[in-house]
Every structure is written in C-alpha cells, then in structure tokens.
C-alpha cells in the first residue's frame, strides 16, 4: 500500500525531477478519495487549475483534460483503487508527469512533512516550518 505503482517509464529514476509530499488530514480516506476523484471540482482546491473536462466518473483508462494558465494537459487515469489509490498521467507540449495519491488512515496527531529530491536520491523527511502541521490551504472546506 505504501508504494506507488509507477507506470513503465514514469518512475522517479526516469524523471528530471521528483517531488513527494505527505499531508495528514483529519478525515477518513473515503472522504478524501471522493474529493480527489471528483475532477470537475479540482479548480476549487487545486492551485493553478482553471478547468477540468471529464466525460463522467473517472475510471482506469478514462481520459480528461486539465486546463491551467500555462498548459492544457491530457490526463489518463492509470490507477484507481477506492479508497486508497488514485494515479494519473498528464501530457502536454513540453510537460508530462505522473501524479499519485496514496491514502491511509493514521493517528490524528501525526506531523506533516515533505521532501524534494533528484532522481535516485534517497527520500529525507524535512521539518516543516513552525505552525504548518495543520496547514490545509486549498483543500475543500468539508475536509
């Protein structure tokens, strides 16, 4: 469960950059999963996203379009295992990435951390700035 199921050619070793974030939110994975997979709602909480066009409920292999100020991204769902995993490939002129969400229930008082590393580097937890352990800016208010 704690491993990302990378599509062939999309893992950290094949990327120019790799970013990993971890957030602890006081909500059940089912609640978060419903928000993550409601693609039409992404502009309400995903910074930089202005529009998402999907032809219905997301499923493995389904396509959608994500519009930002700089890119129109073709998205394809690569992984959808309710309520634990959601991953999608995004491709545009000059930009492509794989975004994966792994949701696990955790103790309520766990801290938040994130790491940024080049391909092949070992992950290293970073101490968040003071007061950021409860940060949820951008998340839907119902979470």
C-alpha positions in Angstrom: 0.0 0.0 0.0 2.8 2.5 0.7 4.4 2.0 -2.6 3.4 4.0 -5.8 2.7 1.6 -8.7 4.6 3.6 -11.3 3.6 3.0 -14.9 6.6 1.8 -17.1 8.8 4.7 -17.9 7.3 7.1 -15.4 9.1 6.3 -12.1 11.5 8.7 -10.2 14.6 7.2 -11.9 13.2 8.2 -15.4 12.2 11.7 -14.4 14.1 15.0 -14.5 12.6 15.8 -11.1 10.7 14.0 -8.4 8.6 15.6 -5.7 6.9 13.9 -2.8 4.6 15.5 -0.3 2.8 14.0 2.7 -0.2 15.5 4.4 -2.1 14.4 7.4 -5.7 15.4 7.3 -8.4 14.7 9.9 -10.7 12.9 7.5 -11.4 9.4 6.5 -9.7 8.1 3.3 -13.1 7.6 1.7 -13.9 11.3 2.2 -10.6 12.5 0.7 -10.8 10.0 -2.2 -14.2 11.3 -3.2 -12.8 14.8 -3.5 -9.7 13.7 -5.3 -11.7 11.7 -7.9 -14.3 14.5 -8.5 -12.1 16.0 -11.3 -14.7 18.8 -12.0 -14.1 20.2 -8.5 -10.3 20.4 -8.8 -10.3 24.1 -9.8 -11.9 24.8 -6.4 -8.9 23.5 -4.4 -6.1 22.7 -6.8 -4.0 25.8 -7.2 -3.4 26.8 -10.8 -6.2 24.6 -12.2 -8.8 26.7 -14.1 -10.9 24.0 -15.7 -11.2 20.2 -15.8 -13.3 18.4 -18.5 -14.1 14.8 -17.9 -16.7 12.7 -19.6 -18.2 11.3 -16.4 -16.9 9.4 -13.4 -13.2 8.6 -13.5 -12.1 5.0 -14.0 -8.8 3.3 -15.0 -8.0 4.2 -18.6 -10.5 7.1 -18.8 -9.3 10.4 -20.2 -9.9 14.0 -19.2 -8.4 17.5 -19.8 -6.9 19.7 -17.2 -6.5 23.4 -18.1 -4.1 25.8 -16.3 -2.9 29.3 -17.2 0.1 27.8 -19.0 -1.0 24.3 -20.2 -3.8 22.2 -21.4 -3.0 18.7 -20.1 -4.4 15.4 -21.4 -4.9 13.2 -18.4 -5.3 9.4 -18.3 -6.2 7.6 -15.1 -3.6 4.9 -14.5 -4.6 3.7 -11.1 -7.9 3.8 -9.2 -8.4 1.6 -6.1 -11.0 3.1 -3.9 -10.4 4.5 -1.3 -6.6 4.0 -1.2 -5.0 4.9 -4.6 -5.5 7.3 -7.4 -2.9 8.0 -10.0 -2.9 9.7 -13.4 -0.6 10.6 -16.2 -0.6 14.1 -17.6 0.8 15.0 -21.0 1.1 18.4 -22.8 3.6 20.1 -25.1 6.8 20.3 -23.1 5.3 18.9 -19.9 4.4 15.5 -18.6 4.1 14.0 -15.2 2.5 11.2 -13.1 0.6 12.2 -10.0 -0.3 9.5 -7.5 -2.2 9.8 -4.2 -1.9 7.1 -1.6 -4.5 7.4 1.3 -4.0 5.6 4.6 -5.7 6.1 7.9 -3.3 7.5 10.5 -3.2 8.7 14.1 -4.8 12.1 14.5 -1.7 13.9 15.9 0.8 12.9 13.2 3.0 15.7 11.8 3.3 16.9 8.2 6.5 16.6 6.2 7.6 16.8 2.6 10.7 16.1 0.6 12.1 17.2 -2.8 14.9 15.1 -4.3 16.6 14.5 -7.6 16.2 11.1 -9.3 17.9 8.3 -7.5 18.3 10.2 -4.2 17.0 8.7 -1.0 14.0 10.4 0.5 14.7 12.6 3.5 11.9 14.0 5.8 12.0 17.7 6.2 10.9 19.5 9.3 8.0 21.8 8.4 8.1 25.5 9.4 6.5 26.3 12.7 2.7 26.2 12.6 2.4 24.4 9.3 1.5 21.0 10.8 -2.2 21.8 10.4 -2.0 23.6 7.1 -4.7 22.6 4.6 -4.8 25.7 2.4 -6.6 24.9 -0.8 -8.4 21.8 0.5 -12.2 21.8 0.3 -13.7 23.1 3.5 -15.6 19.8 4.0 -12.4 18.0 4.8 
